[in-house]
């Protein structure tokens, strides 16, 4: 999942990023981070099921409607780009795997 790479680069924490990449449900995350990732996963696996309770769960964690739009659009973009990369058998450059690891 690309979320791990994003967290690794932004947080400068390879441990948490690797946890998220392996299984974010077992990572040491805040409730806010977990809500964000739950929503991103729901967009990925069952976007047609997104309903008001999903949005309310994010609002309870302090996300604004603008934040929710950003989370959704970023998840949707990653879904699109990952599928296109799979279609074309595209692979990241070697440098990708060390981003944010304090080289």
HUQUIVEN-V912282 format. One record per run of one state. SS is the DSSP state (alpha for helix, beta for strand, coil for the rest). FROM is the first residue (numbers start at 1). TO is the last residue. If there is no record, write none. Layout:
SS:FROM:TO / SS:FROM:TO
This chain:
coil:1:2 / alpha:3:11 / coil:12:13 / alpha:14:26 / coil:27:30 / alpha:31:49 / coil:50:51 / alpha:52:60 / coil:61:64 / alpha:65:87 / coil:88:93 / alpha:94:98 / coil:99:103
